[in-house]
Structures are given as structure tokens and as C-alpha cells.
């Protein structure tokens, strides 16, 4: 999927989510939180599909061909560690959204347990950002 197609998909799903949010706030979707978050879950499914496809291509095609030319230029900087981190972050985000929908629909779930996946997600993002900044700033400056 090209970058322009991904950007168009993100904008389209965001627009659908905002339209559904406006309808919900206007009273059109009576307690239908699952329908409201469905565009966000569709985006999560597409994201997971792209990440898993890239992992499959990295391991399967890379081992069979043995050359970087068959893998593709964009996969030369591919890190399986980052792909697994992205999969876990998307799963945490989806879990948080599902728990939020359950709580908003009237489920007897405490707010603390609803927010736990979001806290883990934010902590993981903070650790990853700190690690990336440390790598960037530990490189020697070139003249």
C-alpha cells in the first residue's frame, strides 16, 4: 500500500469517526459505542495486516532469496523488533478502546481497569522514544 493510499485511508476513517461522533452527540446513536469506534478498529485491522505482511515478507522472502534486492529497498531499514513493538502497541490501543466501549455501554468496569492498557501503551511509547533519542544522541557528529 503506497504512502498516499495509507494517508487517504487515515483521513477517510477519521472523517467517518468524526461524523459518527457528531451523530452520537446529537442523539442519533443511542448508546451504540461499538458503532462509533468501528472506523478506528478498521484502521487497527489494516495496520496489523500491513505489519504482519511486512514481517512475513521480511522472514520468508529474505531467507529464500538471500539478497537484499529481492526484499526491496524499503525493507533494508526494517527492524523486526520495531514491528513486534508496533503490533503490541496496536493491540494495547484496541484493548483500551474495547474496554472504553464496554464501560460507556453501562458495563460495571472500574475506570482504573479501563485505563490500564492506555497507561501501559503510554509507558511503552515513552520508553521507546527515550531509547530512540539515546541512540540518536550517542552517535558521533560527522564533519
Backbone as JSON, one array per atom type, in Angstrom:
{
  "sequence": "XXXXXXXXXXXXXXXXXXXXXXXXXXXXXXXXXXXXXXXXXXXXXXXXXXXXXXXXXXXXXXXXXXXXXXXXXXXXXXXXXXXXXXXXXXXXXXXXXXXXXXXXXXXXXXXXXXXXXXXXXXXXXXXXXXXXXXXXXXXXXXX",
  "N": [[0.85, -1.17, 0.0], [0.7, 2.1, -0.95], [2.15, 5.17, 0.28], [0.53, 7.4, -0.09], [-1.96, 6.21, -0.36], [-2.29, 5.09, 2.17], [-2.36, 7.41, 3.72], [-4.68, 8.6, 2.7], [-6.55, 6.67, 3.5], [-6.36, 6.9, 6.3], [-7.28, 9.55, 6.68], [-9.87, 9.3, 5.64], [-11.06, 7.36, 7.35], [-10.84, 8.74, 9.76], [-12.52, 10.91, 9.21], [-14.98, 9.55, 8.94], [-15.21, 8.56, 11.56], [-15.43, 11.01, 12.96], [-17.82, 11.98, 11.89], [-19.61, 9.99, 12.78], [-19.27, 10.44, 15.51], [-20.34, 13.03, 15.76], [-23.0, 12.46, 15.08], [-23.61, 10.74, 17.16], [-23.32, 12.43, 19.41], [-25.37, 14.14, 18.86], [-27.51, 12.63, 19.45], [-28.29, 10.54, 17.85], [-27.16, 7.97, 17.76], [-28.02, 5.99, 20.0], [-26.47, 5.04, 22.76], [-24.73, 3.39, 21.34], [-21.85, 2.63, 21.34], [-20.09, 0.86, 20.21], [-20.5, 0.98, 17.47], [-19.61, 3.53, 17.02], [-16.84, 3.42, 17.44], [-16.02, 1.73, 15.44], [-14.75, 2.59, 12.92], [-12.18, 3.19, 13.85], [-11.32, 0.71, 14.73], [-11.29, -0.64, 12.32], [-9.16, 0.65, 11.09], [-7.15, -0.24, 12.82], [-7.13, -2.97, 12.21], [-6.3, -2.91, 9.52], [-3.77, -1.78, 9.9], [-2.5, -3.76, 11.46], [-2.56, -5.84, 9.6], [-0.84, -4.82, 7.6], [1.58, -4.66, 9.04], [2.02, -7.34, 9.82], [2.14, -8.49, 7.28], [4.46, -7.28, 6.3], [6.32, -8.3, 8.12], [6.12, -11.02, 7.45], [7.03, -10.93, 4.8], [9.61, -10.07, 5.28], [10.82, -12.2, 6.72], [10.19, -14.53, 5.2], [10.67, -14.01, 2.35], [13.17, -12.84, 2.53], [14.82, -14.87, 3.58], [14.56, -16.87, 1.68], [15.5, -15.78, -0.73], [17.96, -14.58, -0.14], [19.18, -12.25, -0.85], [19.36, -8.67, -0.77], [18.17, -7.31, -2.78], [15.9, -8.67, -3.69], [14.25, -8.39, -1.54], [13.54, -5.72, -1.33], [13.9, -2.18, -1.45], [12.83, -0.6, 0.6], [12.76, -2.32, 2.75], [15.29, -2.56, 3.76], [15.91, -1.05, 5.99], [14.34, -2.21, 7.85], [13.14, -3.31, 10.96], [12.59, -6.09, 12.83], [12.12, -6.06, 15.58], [10.98, -3.53, 16.03], [8.65, -3.93, 14.59], [7.33, -5.9, 16.1], [6.99, -4.44, 18.42], [5.27, -2.46, 17.44], [3.03, -4.04, 16.82], [2.29, -4.88, 19.4], [1.64, -2.4, 20.51], [-0.54, -1.58, 18.95], [-2.33, -3.58, 19.63], [-2.67, -3.04, 22.38], [-3.87, -0.52, 22.19], [-6.26, -1.2, 20.88], [-7.37, -2.89, 22.82], [-7.76, -1.04, 24.88], [-9.69, 0.62, 23.67], [-11.82, -1.2, 23.37], [-12.37, -1.82, 26.06], [-13.1, 0.73, 26.92], [-15.42, 1.14, 25.39], [-16.99, -0.87, 26.5], [-17.22, 0.07, 29.12], [-18.55, 2.53, 28.68], [-20.91, 1.64, 27.63], [-22.32, 0.86, 29.76], [-21.32, -1.15, 31.27], [-20.1, -2.74, 34.24], [-17.44, -1.95, 34.77], [-14.55, -0.82, 36.38], [-13.03, 2.42, 36.3], [-10.29, 2.49, 36.63], [-9.38, -0.05, 35.74], [-10.14, 0.17, 33.14], [-8.4, 2.07, 32.15], [-5.87, 0.92, 32.32], [-4.65, -0.47, 29.98], [-4.16, 1.81, 28.4], [-2.35, 3.25, 29.96], [-0.18, 1.46, 30.02], [0.39, 1.46, 27.29], [1.16, 4.18, 26.89], [3.4, 4.29, 28.59], [5.05, 2.4, 27.33], [5.44, 3.71, 24.86], [6.83, 5.95, 25.77], [9.19, 4.78, 26.77], [10.21, 3.68, 24.37], [10.6, 6.01, 22.84], [12.51, 7.31, 24.43], [14.62, 5.48, 24.2], [15.14, 5.65, 21.43], [15.91, 8.36, 21.19], [18.22, 8.33, 22.77], [19.83, 6.68, 21.2], [20.1, 8.27, 18.91], [21.43, 10.54, 19.91], [23.76, 9.48, 20.86], [25.37, 8.91, 18.74], [28.36, 9.75, 17.04], [29.2, 13.06, 16.01], [29.36, 14.01, 12.63], [31.67, 15.55, 10.41]],
  "CA": [[0.0, 0.0, 0.0], [1.52, 3.3, -1.07], [2.0, 6.13, 1.38], [-0.63, 8.25, -0.36], [-3.16, 5.42, -0.07], [-2.41, 4.99, 3.63], [-2.79, 8.73, 4.22], [-6.08, 8.76, 2.33], [-7.33, 5.79, 4.37], [-6.4, 7.51, 7.64], [-8.18, 10.72, 6.64], [-11.24, 8.84, 5.42], [-11.56, 6.74, 8.58], [-11.0, 9.81, 10.75], [-13.73, 11.64, 8.84], [-16.13, 8.7, 9.3], [-15.3, 8.57, 13.02], [-15.95, 12.3, 13.41], [-19.24, 12.05, 11.52], [-20.34, 9.15, 13.73], [-19.23, 11.12, 16.81], [-21.33, 14.11, 15.71], [-24.33, 11.83, 15.13], [-23.79, 10.22, 18.52], [-23.53, 13.56, 20.32], [-26.67, 14.72, 18.54], [-28.53, 11.72, 19.96], [-28.7, 9.58, 16.84], [-26.69, 6.62, 18.11], [-28.33, 5.82, 21.42], [-25.62, 4.1, 23.49], [-24.07, 2.49, 20.4], [-20.45, 2.99, 21.34], [-19.36, -0.06, 19.36], [-20.58, 1.52, 16.11], [-18.82, 4.75, 16.98], [-15.41, 3.1, 17.37], [-15.74, 0.78, 14.36], [-13.72, 3.04, 11.98], [-10.86, 3.08, 14.47], [-10.94, -0.7, 14.72], [-10.95, -0.98, 10.94], [-7.8, 1.14, 10.9], [-6.26, -1.14, 13.55], [-7.04, -4.22, 11.45], [-5.47, -2.63, 8.36], [-2.4, -1.6, 10.39], [-1.97, -5.08, 11.82], [-2.34, -6.58, 8.35], [0.37, -4.32, 6.94], [2.74, -5.02, 9.85], [2.22, -8.79, 9.7], [2.59, -8.74, 5.91], [5.85, -6.86, 6.19], [7.1, -9.31, 8.85], [6.14, -12.24, 6.63], [7.91, -10.68, 3.66], [10.98, -9.96, 5.77], [11.35, -13.51, 7.07], [10.01, -15.52, 4.14], [11.36, -13.64, 1.12], [14.57, -12.57, 2.84], [15.55, -16.12, 3.77], [14.55, -17.67, 0.46], [16.3, -15.18, -1.8], [19.32, -14.35, 0.34], [19.73, -10.98, -1.31], [18.57, -7.51, -0.39], [17.46, -6.78, -3.95], [14.59, -9.32, -3.76], [13.43, -7.94, -0.42], [13.04, -4.38, -1.63], [14.72, -1.11, -0.87], [12.23, -0.1, 1.84], [12.95, -3.28, 3.83], [16.66, -2.58, 4.24], [15.91, -0.45, 7.32], [13.25, -2.85, 8.6], [13.55, -3.92, 12.22], [11.52, -6.94, 13.39], [11.83, -5.61, 16.94], [10.03, -2.43, 15.92], [7.37, -4.47, 14.13], [6.68, -6.53, 17.24], [6.57, -3.35, 19.3], [4.09, -1.84, 16.83], [1.9, -4.96, 17.0], [1.84, -4.82, 20.79], [1.02, -1.09, 20.75], [-1.86, -1.58, 18.32], [-3.19, -4.45, 20.45], [-3.0, -2.3, 23.6], [-4.83, 0.53, 21.81], [-7.54, -1.86, 20.62], [-7.89, -3.33, 24.11], [-8.26, 0.14, 25.58], [-10.94, 1.04, 23.03], [-12.87, -2.16, 23.7], [-12.74, -1.61, 27.47], [-13.81, 2.01, 26.99], [-16.78, 0.9, 24.88], [-17.69, -1.67, 27.5], [-17.56, 0.95, 30.25], [-19.52, 3.54, 28.25], [-22.18, 0.97, 27.36], [-23.0, 0.56, 31.01], [-20.7, -2.28, 31.95], [-19.68, -2.41, 35.59], [-15.99, -1.96, 34.81], [-13.99, 0.35, 37.05], [-12.24, 3.29, 35.43], [-8.88, 2.12, 36.77], [-9.11, -1.18, 34.86], [-10.32, 0.63, 31.77], [-7.25, 2.87, 31.76], [-4.6, 0.19, 32.41], [-3.97, -0.61, 28.68], [-3.68, 3.12, 27.93], [-1.14, 3.58, 30.73], [0.9, 0.6, 29.52], [0.71, 1.98, 25.97], [1.91, 5.42, 27.03], [4.69, 3.96, 29.17], [5.84, 1.77, 26.27], [5.84, 4.75, 23.91], [7.84, 6.77, 26.43], [10.44, 4.0, 26.79], [10.71, 3.59, 23.0], [11.09, 7.34, 22.46], [13.76, 7.55, 25.15], [15.64, 4.64, 23.58], [15.49, 6.22, 20.12], [16.67, 9.61, 21.4], [19.54, 7.96, 23.27], [20.6, 6.18, 20.04], [20.4, 9.4, 18.04], [22.38, 11.46, 20.52], [25.03, 8.81, 21.16], [26.17, 8.82, 17.51], [29.32, 10.86, 16.94], [28.87, 14.07, 15.0], [30.23, 13.95, 11.46], [32.04, 16.89, 9.93]],
  "C": [[0.9, 1.23, 0.0], [1.21, 4.28, 0.07], [0.77, 7.01, 1.15], [-1.94, 7.5, -0.08], [-3.38, 5.28, 1.43], [-2.9, 6.31, 4.22], [-4.26, 8.97, 3.9], [-6.99, 7.89, 3.2], [-7.45, 6.37, 5.78], [-7.36, 8.69, 7.67], [-9.63, 10.29, 6.49], [-11.83, 8.21, 6.69], [-11.73, 7.75, 9.71], [-12.26, 10.62, 10.47], [-14.99, 10.84, 9.21], [-16.32, 8.68, 10.8], [-15.88, 9.88, 13.52], [-17.41, 12.49, 13.04], [-20.08, 11.2, 12.48], [-20.35, 9.77, 15.13], [-20.24, 12.26, 16.85], [-22.76, 13.56, 15.77], [-24.62, 11.33, 16.53], [-24.07, 11.35, 19.5], [-24.86, 14.26, 20.07], [-27.82, 13.84, 19.02], [-28.97, 10.66, 18.98], [-28.3, 8.15, 17.14], [-26.87, 6.44, 19.61], [-27.48, 4.7, 22.0], [-24.98, 3.06, 22.59], [-22.6, 2.89, 20.28], [-19.64, 2.09, 20.42], [-19.38, 0.43, 17.91], [-19.73, 2.76, 15.95], [-17.33, 4.44, 16.78], [-15.06, 2.16, 16.23], [-14.75, 1.3, 13.31], [-12.31, 2.96, 12.56], [-10.39, 1.63, 14.51], [-10.62, -1.17, 13.32], [-9.53, -0.53, 10.62], [-6.8, 0.23, 11.61], [-6.07, -2.46, 12.8], [-6.15, -4.03, 10.22], [-4.01, -2.47, 8.79], [-1.76, -2.93, 10.76], [-1.69, -5.92, 10.57], [-1.07, -6.13, 7.64], [1.62, -4.71, 7.72], [3.05, -6.51, 9.72], [2.68, -9.15, 8.29], [4.05, -8.37, 5.71], [6.77, -7.83, 6.95], [7.22, -10.59, 8.04], [7.11, -12.07, 5.46], [9.37, -10.63, 4.1], [11.57, -11.34, 6.04], [11.3, -14.49, 5.91], [10.83, -15.2, 2.9], [12.84, -13.43, 1.39], [15.39, -13.84, 3.0], [15.6, -16.96, 2.49], [15.48, -17.1, -0.59], [17.75, -14.99, -1.38], [19.93, -13.05, -0.13], [18.8, -9.84, -0.94], [17.77, -6.96, -1.56], [16.05, -7.39, -4.02], [13.67, -8.84, -2.64], [12.79, -6.6, -0.74], [13.84, -3.34, -0.89], [14.15, -0.65, 0.46], [12.43, -1.05, 3.01], [14.39, -3.33, 4.34], [16.77, -2.0, 5.64], [14.85, -1.08, 8.23], [13.81, -3.52, 9.85], [12.39, -4.78, 12.74], [11.15, -6.55, 14.81], [10.81, -4.48, 16.93], [8.67, -2.92, 15.45], [6.62, -5.14, 15.27], [6.21, -5.5, 18.25], [5.31, -2.67, 18.75], [2.86, -2.73, 16.97], [1.38, -4.89, 18.43], [1.17, -3.49, 21.11], [-0.38, -1.03, 20.14], [-2.83, -2.46, 19.13], [-3.59, -3.77, 21.76], [-4.03, -1.21, 23.31], [-6.21, -0.07, 21.57], [-8.18, -2.35, 21.91], [-8.46, -2.17, 24.9], [-9.59, 0.6, 24.98], [-12.08, 0.1, 23.36], [-13.32, -2.0, 25.15], [-13.49, -0.3, 27.66], [-15.24, 1.87, 26.48], [-17.6, 0.11, 25.88], [-18.12, -0.81, 28.68], [-18.64, 1.96, 29.87], [-20.89, 2.92, 27.97], [-22.93, 0.58, 28.63], [-22.44, -0.64, 31.74], [-20.17, -1.84, 33.31], [-18.18, -2.43, 35.75], [-15.48, -0.68, 35.45], [-13.1, 1.13, 36.09], [-10.76, 2.93, 35.48], [-8.53, 0.99, 35.81], [-9.32, -0.82, 33.4], [-9.07, 1.33, 31.27], [-5.93, 2.12, 31.76], [-3.94, -0.03, 31.04], [-3.45, 0.72, 28.14], [-2.41, 3.52, 28.67], [0.05, 2.75, 30.26], [1.35, 1.08, 28.14], [1.56, 3.23, 26.06], [3.29, 5.19, 27.63], [5.6, 3.3, 28.14], [6.3, 2.77, 25.23], [6.93, 5.65, 24.49], [9.19, 6.06, 26.46], [11.03, 3.93, 25.39], [11.26, 4.93, 22.53], [12.41, 7.65, 23.15], [14.89, 6.72, 24.55], [16.09, 5.2, 22.24], [16.29, 7.5, 20.26], [18.07, 9.32, 21.91], [20.41, 7.46, 22.12], [21.01, 7.33, 19.14], [21.5, 10.27, 18.63], [23.69, 10.8, 20.92], [25.91, 8.64, 19.92], [27.14, 9.99, 17.47], [28.93, 11.8, 15.81], [29.88, 13.96, 13.86], [30.47, 15.35, 10.94], [31.6, 17.14, 8.53]]
}
